[in-house]
Amino acid sequence: MLAEIVFGACCSAVTIPEAPAAPEEAKPVELIVSEIPSFTEGCAAVEAVPAVRDISREIRRTRNKLDQLTKLRDAVRVIGRHRNLVQQLTGRE
């Protein structure tokens, strides 16, 4: 009971299963849960803990980003102190 759809010369045929004529018998919940991989496979604890190298890299990136934002904040403060001069230079009043 398979239906075949052909899309043309550039694409290959795709086989799609047809819906059954009679409804299937309901599966027990235990069987459905046992078929789901997330319930049957346990996650490895080793993968959940990041390596020291990764943590150090993130700390370094965060420090660099903080330094950049601090410099930007200081520059905006300086520009704010001289707001009138900046407005005159840009032609906005």
C-alpha angles and dihedrals in degrees: 000000000000127000119212123209121193117199102190141275096311097050131054125237118274120212114214121188113237121234112262116253094226122046114254122244112268114260120229116255092243091059093049092048092048090055094056109091096212090062097042100043119064118217116245112247090214092064092052095059114073119225121255089244091057092048091050091050092052091048090051092049091048092050091050091048091048090051091051092049091048091053090048091050091051091049091050090050091053091048089048091055090055097040095135093053092048091050091051092049094049094043095241122127 
